[in-house]
């Protein structure tokens, strides 16, 4: 292909695409789906202190949405605000967050109110921005730059961009070989379901015993955990892992570790002891709670999910055995199929989840405090909207994110137009710059077409701070549910086994 043809192709490509589409689409998805998902996770507020004569009272959370940006003047008047005014007056370009809340008393809905719960900073050129859909002439008339790419925020008059964060894939077992130490083969799973992101470790010792570690539970023999999840028969455990005769000695050693545990309760009791719970009556209850809440949370939190967790664990052990016997290769952590790019929508959803749960806890406290005084509180009076607003503003203004992450939000580089586009398309690794991490810094064949091979800084950040390739696109479409995928696979001839 000659230079003229490639220029024509790129010109046609960028007539329908923008360099900043990935960020804008991700923010739109967060506003449309992510915020509602967070509200649905909370569901309702159940006060511990109720008004006199009331037995059952709950506050149900309904639909949430974000309006267009407005400004409240000193005289109390409200009007719409454009980004150019926010820059000149050192204001935050943000819009009200509205939430439907209703009081359910005795199973009946008493009243439904639309409550202002806080303000959300709005990304320029997103669906909630006034610049969205405006023509070039309209933008010039409004005092805006018609060539500005958008995809950033204005916080206290300062332009801030949320960089793309490169992270390891979640909910997938990655097996690695350790050259030194007691455990030659180690598998890791980062189990994430939105509320939790919990690292799990599977370790195979030199004698063949496999141990599982997560949260406060360390080095639990895998068969003990599988029995606690409901798979009590040794035959079922072996069949779910592998019937290959070459693994029989390893499987026998693991089965022998839990030979005395015949019932689910015995295994739960064993786990309770390992947790250091001294009260015998509480051991089983606490063990069940930890397994349901913190063990592979992406599969589920209910009692019904335990068998699925046992089967997932069996598959993970099988992969660990295959790698240890040389029948499967160790996973390459630098392969881009084992990486995920966290866009601004994902990062804002994590921040919003933390902040929203905090204001819900505060609302519950305020409700109970007013009930104690003998008042039936108004819903708007128990929500302190400034609490949510200040959390969101502060994180975007400083770059200090939840999970002890720093530099997520950065001051937008306005040195020139290319520097601005480069900053919006920047990909940052969370690995520490002071460590060597040679392999993580190297170019990988799977970067081709995804990441720019040339644009990376010299010095300690080389290979850790990268940029998207010029025609790289990131999928930000709404997630397809498991049920929909399974139904489509069944139409293609998939049959359920067992």
Secondary structure as a PSIPRED ss2 file (coil, helix, strand):
# PSIPRED VFORMAT (PSIPRED V4.0)

   1 X C   1.000  0.000  0.000
   2 X C   1.000  0.000  0.000
   3 X H   0.000  1.000  0.000
   4 X H   0.000  1.000  0.000
   5 X H   0.000  1.000  0.000
   6 X H   0.000  1.000  0.000
   7 X H   0.000  1.000  0.000
   8 X H   0.000  1.000  0.000
   9 X H   0.000  1.000  0.000
  10 X H   0.000  1.000  0.000
  11 X H   0.000  1.000  0.000
  12 X H   0.000  1.000  0.000
  13 X H   0.000  1.000  0.000
  14 X H   0.000  1.000  0.000
  15 X H   0.000  1.000  0.000
  16 X H   0.000  1.000  0.000
  17 X C   1.000  0.000  0.000
  18 X C   1.000  0.000  0.000
  19 X C   1.000  0.000  0.000
  20 X C   1.000  0.000  0.000
  21 X H   0.000  1.000  0.000
  22 X H   0.000  1.000  0.000
  23 X H   0.000  1.000  0.000
  24 X H   0.000  1.000  0.000
  25 X H   0.000  1.000  0.000
  26 X H   0.000  1.000  0.000
  27 X H   0.000  1.000  0.000
  28 X H   0.000  1.000  0.000
  29 X H   0.000  1.000  0.000
  30 X H   0.000  1.000  0.000
  31 X H   0.000  1.000  0.000
  32 X H   0.000  1.000  0.000
  33 X H   0.000  1.000  0.000
  34 X H   0.000  1.000  0.000
  35 X H   0.000  1.000  0.000
  36 X H   0.000  1.000  0.000
  37 X H   0.000  1.000  0.000
  38 X H   0.000  1.000  0.000
  39 X H   0.000  1.000  0.000
  40 X H   0.000  1.000  0.000
  41 X H   0.000  1.000  0.000
  42 X H   0.000  1.000  0.000
  43 X C   1.000  0.000  0.000
  44 X E   0.000  0.000  1.000
  45 X E   0.000  0.000  1.000
  46 X C   1.000  0.000  0.000
  47 X C   1.000  0.000  0.000
  48 X C   1.000  0.000  0.000
  49 X C   1.000  0.000  0.000
  50 X C   1.000  0.000  0.000
  51 X C   1.000  0.000  0.000
  52 X C   1.000  0.000  0.000
  53 X C   1.000  0.000  0.000
  54 X C   1.000  0.000  0.000
  55 X C   1.000  0.000  0.000
  56 X C   1.000  0.000  0.000
  57 X E   0.000  0.000  1.000
  58 X E   0.000  0.000  1.000
  59 X E   0.000  0.000  1.000
  60 X E   0.000  0.000  1.000
  61 X E   0.000  0.000  1.000
  62 X E   0.000  0.000  1.000
  63 X E   0.000  0.000  1.000
  64 X E   0.000  0.000  1.000
  65 X E   0.000  0.000  1.000
  66 X E   0.000  0.000  1.000
  67 X E   0.000  0.000  1.000
  68 X E   0.000  0.000  1.000
  69 X E   0.000  0.000  1.000
  70 X E   0.000  0.000  1.000
  71 X E   0.000  0.000  1.000
  72 X E   0.000  0.000  1.000
  73 X C   1.000  0.000  0.000
  74 X C   1.000  0.000  0.000
  75 X C   1.000  0.000  0.000
  76 X C   1.000  0.000  0.000
  77 X C   1.000  0.000  0.000
  78 X E   0.000  0.000  1.000
  79 X E   0.000  0.000  1.000
  80 X E   0.000  0.000  1.000
  81 X C   1.000  0.000  0.000
  82 X C   1.000  0.000  0.000
  83 X H   0.000  1.000  0.000
  84 X H   0.000  1.000  0.000
  85 X H   0.000  1.000  0.000
  86 X H   0.000  1.000  0.000
  87 X H   0.000  1.000  0.000
  88 X H   0.000  1.000  0.000
  89 X C   1.000  0.000  0.000
  90 X C   1.000  0.000  0.000
  91 X C   1.000  0.000  0.000
  92 X C   1.000  0.000  0.000
  93 X C   1.000  0.000  0.000
  94 X E   0.000  0.000  1.000
  95 X E   0.000  0.000  1.000
  96 X E   0.000  0.000  1.000
  97 X E   0.000  0.000  1.000
  98 X E   0.000  0.000  1.000
  99 X E   0.000  0.000  1.000
 100 X E   0.000  0.000  1.000
 101 X E   0.000  0.000  1.000
 102 X E   0.000  0.000  1.000
 103 X E   0.000  0.000  1.000
 104 X E   0.000  0.000  1.000
 105 X E   0.000  0.000  1.000
 106 X C   1.000  0.000  0.000
 107 X C   1.000  0.000  0.000
 108 X E   0.000  0.000  1.000
 109 X E   0.000  0.000  1.000
 110 X E   0.000  0.000  1.000
 111 X E   0.000  0.000  1.000
 112 X E   0.000  0.000  1.000
 113 X E   0.000  0.000  1.000
 114 X E   0.000  0.000  1.000
 115 X E   0.000  0.000  1.000
 116 X E   0.000  0.000  1.000
 117 X E   0.000  0.000  1.000
 118 X E   0.000  0.000  1.000
 119 X E   0.000  0.000  1.000
 120 X E   0.000  0.000  1.000
 121 X E   0.000  0.000  1.000
 122 X C   1.000  0.000  0.000
 123 X C   1.000  0.000  0.000
 124 X C   1.000  0.000  0.000
 125 X C   1.000  0.000  0.000
 126 X C   1.000  0.000  0.000
 127 X C   1.000  0.000  0.000
 128 X C   1.000  0.000  0.000
 129 X C   1.000  0.000  0.000
 130 X C   1.000  0.000  0.000
 131 X C   1.000  0.000  0.000
 132 X C   1.000  0.000  0.000
 133 X C   1.000  0.000  0.000
 134 X C   1.000  0.000  0.000
 135 X C   1.000  0.000  0.000
 136 X H   0.000  1.000  0.000
 137 X H   0.000  1.000  0.000
 138 X H   0.000  1.000  0.000
 139 X H   0.000  1.000  0.000
 140 X H   0.000  1.000  0.000
 141 X H   0.000  1.000  0.000
 142 X C   1.000  0.000  0.000
 143 X C   1.000  0.000  0.000
 144 X C   1.000  0.000  0.000
 145 X C   1.000  0.000  0.000
 146 X C   1.000  0.000  0.000
 147 X C   1.000  0.000  0.000
 148 X C   1.000  0.000  0.000
 149 X C   1.000  0.000  0.000
 150 X C   1.000  0.000  0.000
 151 X C   1.000  0.000  0.000
 152 X C   1.000  0.000  0.000
 153 X E   0.000  0.000  1.000
 154 X E   0.000  0.000  1.000
 155 X E   0.000  0.000  1.000
 156 X C   1.000  0.000  0.000
 157 X C   1.000  0.000  0.000
 158 X E   0.000  0.000  1.000
 159 X E   0.000  0.000  1.000
 160 X E   0.000  0.000  1.000
 161 X E   0.000  0.000  1.000
 162 X E   0.000  0.000  1.000
 163 X C   1.000  0.000  0.000
 164 X E   0.000  0.000  1.000
 165 X E   0.000  0.000  1.000
 166 X E   0.000  0.000  1.000
 167 X E   0.000  0.000  1.000
 168 X E   0.000  0.000  1.000
 169 X C   1.000  0.000  0.000
 170 X C   1.000  0.000  0.000
 171 X C   1.000  0.000  0.000
 172 X C   1.000  0.000  0.000
 173 X C   1.000  0.000  0.000
 174 X E   0.000  0.000  1.000
 175 X E   0.000  0.000  1.000
 176 X E   0.000  0.000  1.000
 177 X E   0.000  0.000  1.000
 178 X C   1.000  0.000  0.000
 179 X C   1.000  0.000  0.000
 180 X C   1.000  0.000  0.000
 181 X C   1.000  0.000  0.000
 182 X C   1.000  0.000  0.000
 183 X C   1.000  0.000  0.000
 184 X C   1.000  0.000  0.000
 185 X E   0.000  0.000  1.000
 186 X E   0.000  0.000  1.000
 187 X E   0.000  0.000  1.000
 188 X E   0.000  0.000  1.000
 189 X E   0.000  0.000  1.000
 190 X E   0.000  0.000  1.000
 191 X E   0.000  0.000  1.000
 192 X E   0.000  0.000  1.000
 193 X C   1.000  0.000  0.000
 194 X C   1.000  0.000  0.000
 195 X C   1.000  0.000  0.000
 196 X C   1.000  0.000  0.000
 197 X E   0.000  0.000  1.000
 198 X E   0.000  0.000  1.000
 199 X E   0.000  0.000  1.000
 200 X E   0.000  0.000  1.000
 201 X E   0.000  0.000  1.000
 202 X E   0.000  0.000  1.000
 203 X E   0.000  0.000  1.000
 204 X E   0.000  0.000  1.000
 205 X C   1.000  0.000  0.000
 206 X C   1.000  0.000  0.000
 207 X C   1.000  0.000  0.000
 208 X C   1.000  0.000  0.000
 209 X C   1.000  0.000  0.000
 210 X E   0.000  0.000  1.000
 211 X E   0.000  0.000  1.000
 212 X E   0.000  0.000  1.000
 213 X E   0.000  0.000  1.000
 214 X E   0.000  0.000  1.000
 215 X C   1.000  0.000  0.000
 216 X C   1.000  0.000  0.000
 217 X E   0.000  0.000  1.000
 218 X E   0.000  0.000  1.000
 219 X E   0.000  0.000  1.000
 220 X E   0.000  0.000  1.000
 221 X E   0.000  0.000  1.000
 222 X H   0.000  1.000  0.000
 223 X H   0.000  1.000  0.000
 224 X H   0.000  1.000  0.000
 225 X H   0.000  1.000  0.000
 226 X H   0.000  1.000  0.000
 227 X H   0.000  1.000  0.000
 228 X H   0.000  1.000  0.000
 229 X C   1.000  0.000  0.000
 230 X C   1.000  0.000  0.000
 231 X C   1.000  0.000  0.000
 232 X C   1.000  0.000  0.000
 233 X C   1.000  0.000  0.000
 234 X H   0.000  1.000  0.000
 235 X H   0.000  1.000  0.000
 236 X H   0.000  1.000  0.000
 237 X H   0.000  1.000  0.000
 238 X H   0.000  1.000  0.000
 239 X H   0.000  1.000  0.000
 240 X H   0.000  1.000  0.000
 241 X H   0.000  1.000  0.000
 242 X C   1.000  0.000  0.000
 243 X C   1.000  0.000  0.000
 244 X C   1.000  0.000  0.000
 245 X H   0.000  1.000  0.000
 246 X H   0.000  1.000  0.000
 247 X H   0.000  1.000  0.000
 248 X H   0.000  1.000  0.000
 249 X H   0.000  1.000  0.000
 250 X H   0.000  1.000  0.000
 251 X H   0.000  1.000  0.000
 252 X H   0.000  1.000  0.000
 253 X H   0.000  1.000  0.000
 254 X H   0.000  1.000  0.000
 255 X H   0.000  1.000  0.000
 256 X H   0.000  1.000  0.000
 257 X H   0.000  1.000  0.000
 258 X C   1.000  0.000  0.000
 259 X C   1.000  0.000  0.000
 260 X C   1.000  0.000  0.000
 261 X C   1.000  0.000  0.000
 262 X C   1.000  0.000  0.000
 263 X C   1.000  0.000  0.000
 264 X H   0.000  1.000  0.000
 265 X H   0.000  1.000  0.000
 266 X H   0.000  1.000  0.000
 267 X H   0.000  1.000  0.000
 268 X H   0.000  1.000  0.000
 269 X H   0.000  1.000  0.000
 270 X H   0.000  1.000  0.000
 271 X H   0.000  1.000  0.000
 272 X H   0.000  1.000  0.000
 273 X H   0.000  1.000  0.000
 274 X H   0.000  1.000  0.000
 275 X C   1.000  0.000  0.000
 276 X C   1.000  0.000  0.000
 277 X C   1.000  0.000  0.000
 278 X C   1.000  0.000  0.000
 279 X C   1.000  0.000  0.000
 280 X H   0.000  1.000  0.000
 281 X H   0.000  1.000  0.000
 282 X H   0.000  1.000  0.000
 283 X H   0.000  1.000  0.000
 284 X H   0.000  1.000  0.000
 285 X H   0.000  1.000  0.000
 286 X H   0.000  1.000  0.000
 287 X H   0.000  1.000  0.000
 288 X H   0.000  1.000  0.000
 289 X H   0.000  1.000  0.000
 290 X H   0.000  1.000  0.000
 291 X H   0.000  1.000  0.000
 292 X H   0.000  1.000  0.000
 293 X H   0.000  1.000  0.000
 294 X H   0.000  1.000  0.000
 295 X C   1.000  0.000  0.000
 296 X C   1.000  0.000  0.000
 297 X C   1.000  0.000  0.000
 298 X C   1.000  0.000  0.000
 299 X C   1.000  0.000  0.000
 300 X C   1.000  0.000  0.000
 301 X C   1.000  0.000  0.000
 302 X C   1.000  0.000  0.000
 303 X H   0.000  1.000  0.000
 304 X H   0.000  1.000  0.000
 305 X H   0.000  1.000  0.000
 306 X H   0.000  1.000  0.000
 307 X H   0.000  1.000  0.000
 308 X H   0.000  1.000  0.000
 309 X H   0.000  1.000  0.000
 310 X H   0.000  1.000  0.000
 311 X H   0.000  1.000  0.000
 312 X H   0.000  1.000  0.000
 313 X H   0.000  1.000  0.000
 314 X H   0.000  1.000  0.000
 315 X H   0.000  1.000  0.000
 316 X H   0.000  1.000  0.000
 317 X H   0.000  1.000  0.000
 318 X H   0.000  1.000  0.000
 319 X H   0.000  1.000  0.000
 320 X H   0.000  1.000  0.000
 321 X H   0.000  1.000  0.000
 322 X H   0.000  1.000  0.000
 323 X H   0.000  1.000  0.000
 324 X H   0.000  1.000  0.000
 325 X C   1.000  0.000  0.000
 326 X C   1.000  0.000  0.000
 327 X C   1.000  0.000  0.000
 328 X C   1.000  0.000  0.000
 329 X C   1.000  0.000  0.000
 330 X C   1.000  0.000  0.000
 331 X C   1.000  0.000  0.000
 332 X C   1.000  0.000  0.000
 333 X C   1.000  0.000  0.000
 334 X C   1.000  0.000  0.000
 335 X C   1.000  0.000  0.000
 336 X H   0.000  1.000  0.000
 337 X H   0.000  1.000  0.000
 338 X H   0.000  1.000  0.000
 339 X E   0.000  0.000  1.000
 340 X E   0.000  0.000  1.000
 341 X E   0.000  0.000  1.000
 342 X E   0.000  0.000  1.000
 343 X C   1.000  0.000  0.000
 344 X H   0.000  1.000  0.000
 345 X H   0.000  1.000  0.000
 346 X H   0.000  1.000  0.000
 347 X H   0.000  1.000  0.000
 348 X H   0.000  1.000  0.000
 349 X H   0.000  1.000  0.000
 350 X H   0.000  1.000  0.000
 351 X H   0.000  1.000  0.000
 352 X H   0.000  1.000  0.000
 353 X H   0.000  1.000  0.000
 354 X H   0.000  1.000  0.000
 355 X H   0.000  1.000  0.000
 356 X H   0.000  1.000  0.000
 357 X H   0.000  1.000  0.000
 358 X H   0.000  1.000  0.000
 359 X H   0.000  1.000  0.000
 360 X H   0.000  1.000  0.000
 361 X H   0.000  1.000  0.000
 362 X H   0.000  1.000  0.000
 363 X H   0.000  1.000  0.000
 364 X H   0.000  1.000  0.000
 365 X H   0.000  1.000  0.000
 366 X H   0.000  1.000  0.000
 367 X H   0.000  1.000  0.000
 368 X H   0.000  1.000  0.000
 369 X H   0.000  1.000  0.000
 370 X H   0.000  1.000  0.000
 371 X H   0.000  1.000  0.000
 372 X H   0.000  1.000  0.000
 373 X C   1.000  0.000  0.000
 374 X C   1.000  0.000  0.000
 375 X C   1.000  0.000  0.000
 376 X C   1.000  0.000  0.000
 377 X C   1.000  0.000  0.000
 378 X C   1.000  0.000  0.000
 379 X H   0.000  1.000  0.000
 380 X H   0.000  1.000  0.000
 381 X H   0.000  1.000  0.000
 382 X H   0.000  1.000  0.000
 383 X C   1.000  0.000  0.000
 384 X C   1.000  0.000  0.000
 385 X H   0.000  1.000  0.000
 386 X H   0.000  1.000  0.000
 387 X H   0.000  1.000  0.000
 388 X H   0.000  1.000  0.000
 389 X H   0.000  1.000  0.000
 390 X H   0.000  1.000  0.000
 391 X H   0.000  1.000  0.000
 392 X H   0.000  1.000  0.000
 393 X H   0.000  1.000  0.000
 394 X H   0.000  1.000  0.000
 395 X H   0.000  1.000  0.000
 396 X H   0.000  1.000  0.000
 397 X H   0.000  1.000  0.000
 398 X H   0.000  1.000  0.000
 399 X C   1.000  0.000  0.000
 400 X C   1.000  0.000  0.000
 401 X E   0.000  0.000  1.000
 402 X C   1.000  0.000  0.000
 403 X C   1.000  0.000  0.000
 404 X C   1.000  0.000  0.000
 405 X E   0.000  0.000  1.000
 406 X C   1.000  0.000  0.000
 407 X C   1.000  0.000  0.000
 408 X C   1.000  0.000  0.000
 409 X E   0.000  0.000  1.000
 410 X E   0.000  0.000  1.000
 411 X E   0.000  0.000  1.000
 412 X C   1.000  0.000  0.000
 413 X C   1.000  0.000  0.000
 414 X C   1.000  0.000  0.000
 415 X C   1.000  0.000  0.000
 416 X C   1.000  0.000  0.000
 417 X H   0.000  1.000  0.000
 418 X H   0.000  1.000  0.000
 419 X H   0.000  1.000  0.000
 420 X H   0.000  1.000  0.000
 421 X H   0.000  1.000  0.000
 422 X H   0.000  1.000  0.000
 423 X H   0.000  1.000  0.000
 424 X H   0.000  1.000  0.000
 425 X C   1.000  0.000  0.000
 426 X E   0.000  0.000  1.000
 427 X E   0.000  0.000  1.000
 428 X E   0.000  0.000  1.000
 429 X E   0.000  0.000  1.000
 430 X C   1.000  0.000  0.000
 431 X C   1.000  0.000  0.000
 432 X C   1.000  0.000  0.000
 433 X C   1.000  0.000  0.000
 434 X C   1.000  0.000  0.000
 435 X C   1.000  0.000  0.000
 436 X C   1.000  0.000  0.000
 437 X C   1.000  0.000  0.000
 438 X H   0.000  1.000  0.000
 439 X H   0.000  1.000  0.000
 440 X H   0.000  1.000  0.000
 441 X H   0.000  1.000  0.000
 442 X C   1.000  0.000  0.000
 443 X C   1.000  0.000  0.000
 444 X C   1.000  0.000  0.000
 445 X H   0.000  1.000  0.000
 446 X H   0.000  1.000  0.000
 447 X H   0.000  1.000  0.000
 448 X C   1.000  0.000  0.000
 449 X C   1.000  0.000  0.000
 450 X C   1.000  0.000  0.000
 451 X E   0.000  0.000  1.000
 452 X C   1.000  0.000  0.000
 453 X C   1.000  0.000  0.000
 454 X C   1.000  0.000  0.000
 455 X C   1.000  0.000  0.000
 456 X C   1.000  0.000  0.000
 457 X C   1.000  0.000  0.000
 458 X C   1.000  0.000  0.000
 459 X C   1.000  0.000  0.000
 460 X C   1.000  0.000  0.000
 461 X C   1.000  0.000  0.000
 462 X C   1.000  0.000  0.000
 463 X C   1.000  0.000  0.000
 464 X C   1.000  0.000  0.000
 465 X E   0.000  0.000  1.000
 466 X E   0.000  0.000  1.000
 467 X E   0.000  0.000  1.000
 468 X E   0.000  0.000  1.000
 469 X C   1.000  0.000  0.000
 470 X C   1.000  0.000  0.000
 471 X C   1.000  0.000  0.000
 472 X C   1.000  0.000  0.000
 473 X C   1.000  0.000  0.000
 474 X C   1.000  0.000  0.000
 475 X C   1.000  0.000  0.000
 476 X C   1.000  0.000  0.000
 477 X C   1.000  0.000  0.000
 478 X C   1.000  0.000  0.000
 479 X C   1.000  0.000  0.000
 480 X C   1.000  0.000  0.000
 481 X C   1.000  0.000  0.000
 482 X H   0.000  1.000  0.000
 483 X H   0.000  1.000  0.000
 484 X H   0.000  1.000  0.000
 485 X H   0.000  1.000  0.000
 486 X H   0.000  1.000  0.000
 487 X H   0.000  1.000  0.000
 488 X H   0.000  1.000  0.000
 489 X H   0.000  1.000  0.000
 490 X H   0.000  1.000  0.000
 491 X H   0.000  1.000  0.000
 492 X C   1.000  0.000  0.000
 493 X C   1.000  0.000  0.000
 494 X C   1.000  0.000  0.000
 495 X C   1.000  0.000  0.000
 496 X C   1.000  0.000  0.000
 497 X C   1.000  0.000  0.000
 498 X C   1.000  0.000  0.000
